[in-house]
Amino acid sequence: MTDKTVAKTILSQLGGPRFAMMTGAKNFMSDKKTLYFSIPRAKGVNRIAVTLTPEDLYDMEFSYFHGGKLTVKNTVRGVYNDQLESIFTTETGLYTRL
């Protein structure tokens, strides 16, 4: 898999374009195994990182970035692909679908 393939798969599992529209997610970036993006501030979180683990599960990191400082608010490890949307909603309060 290429760098972009993993990121595209993660975004697709979150809901793809519908996810971005519903949540206001933007500034998508990726490296080999992680998709990074920003959201409007919700529950003290405005940055998300979703990382594919060697076990084929995901780790989700919820952070707040302000004034050049990144503060990690919560990390959820061992997430199955069908849990990504519900954990995102729980941690941010933003719904991914109507």
C-alpha positions as CSV (number, residue, x, y, z in Angstrom):
1,M,0.0,0.0,0.0
2,T,1.2,3.5,-0.7
3,D,1.0,6.4,1.8
4,K,-2.1,7.8,0.1
5,T,-3.9,4.4,0.0
6,V,-3.9,4.0,3.7
7,A,-5.1,7.6,4.3
8,K,-7.8,7.2,1.6
9,T,-9.0,4.0,3.2
10,I,-9.2,5.6,6.7
11,L,-11.1,8.6,5.3
12,S,-13.5,6.2,3.5
13,Q,-14.1,4.3,6.7
14,L,-14.9,7.5,8.5
15,G,-17.5,8.4,5.8
16,G,-15.5,10.0,3.0
17,P,-16.8,13.3,1.6
18,R,-20.0,13.0,3.7
19,F,-17.7,12.9,6.8
20,A,-15.8,16.1,5.8
21,M,-19.1,17.9,5.0
22,M,-20.9,16.9,8.2
23,T,-17.9,17.7,10.5
24,G,-16.1,20.5,8.8
25,A,-13.0,18.4,8.7
26,K,-10.2,19.9,6.6
27,N,-6.4,20.1,6.2
28,F,-6.1,16.4,5.5
29,M,-2.5,15.1,5.6
30,S,-0.9,11.7,5.9
31,D,2.2,9.8,6.4
32,K,2.8,6.0,5.9
33,K,0.2,4.8,8.4
34,T,-1.6,7.9,9.8
35,L,-4.3,10.3,8.6
36,Y,-4.2,13.8,10.2
37,F,-6.9,16.4,9.9
38,S,-8.4,19.4,11.7
39,I,-12.0,20.1,12.8
40,P,-13.7,23.1,14.2
41,R,-13.2,23.2,17.9
42,A,-15.5,20.6,19.6
43,K,-15.3,19.4,23.2
44,G,-11.8,21.1,23.4
45,V,-10.5,19.1,20.4
46,N,-9.5,20.5,17.0
47,R,-6.9,18.0,15.7
48,I,-7.3,14.3,15.0
49,A,-4.8,11.6,14.1
50,V,-6.0,8.1,13.0
51,T,-3.2,5.5,12.8
52,L,-3.3,2.0,11.3
53,T,-1.6,-0.4,13.7
54,P,0.2,-3.6,12.8
55,E,-2.8,-5.6,14.2
56,D,-4.9,-4.0,11.4
57,L,-6.8,-1.9,14.1
58,Y,-6.7,1.9,14.6
59,D,-5.4,4.3,17.2
60,M,-7.3,7.6,17.4
61,E,-5.6,10.6,19.0
62,F,-7.7,13.7,19.9
63,S,-5.7,16.9,20.5
64,Y,-6.1,20.6,20.8
65,F,-3.7,22.9,18.9
66,H,-3.4,26.6,19.9
67,G,-0.5,29.1,19.9
68,G,2.0,26.6,18.5
69,K,1.3,24.1,21.3
70,L,-0.3,20.7,20.8
71,T,-2.1,19.1,23.8
72,V,-3.3,15.6,23.5
73,K,-6.8,15.3,25.1
74,N,-7.4,11.6,24.7
75,T,-6.1,8.5,22.8
76,V,-8.3,5.5,22.0
77,R,-6.4,2.4,21.0
78,G,-7.4,-0.8,19.3
79,V,-10.4,0.6,17.3
80,Y,-12.1,-1.5,14.7
81,N,-12.9,0.2,11.4
82,D,-16.7,0.0,12.0
83,Q,-16.2,1.9,15.3
84,L,-14.3,4.9,13.9
85,E,-17.4,7.1,13.3
86,S,-19.0,6.4,16.7
87,I,-15.8,7.0,18.7
88,F,-15.2,10.2,16.7
89,T,-18.8,11.4,17.6
90,T,-18.3,10.4,21.3
91,E,-15.0,12.3,21.6
92,T,-15.9,15.4,19.6
93,G,-19.7,15.6,19.8
94,L,-19.8,16.1,16.0
95,Y,-22.1,13.8,14.1
96,T,-20.9,12.1,10.9
97,R,-24.3,11.4,9.4
98,L,-27.9,12.7,9.6
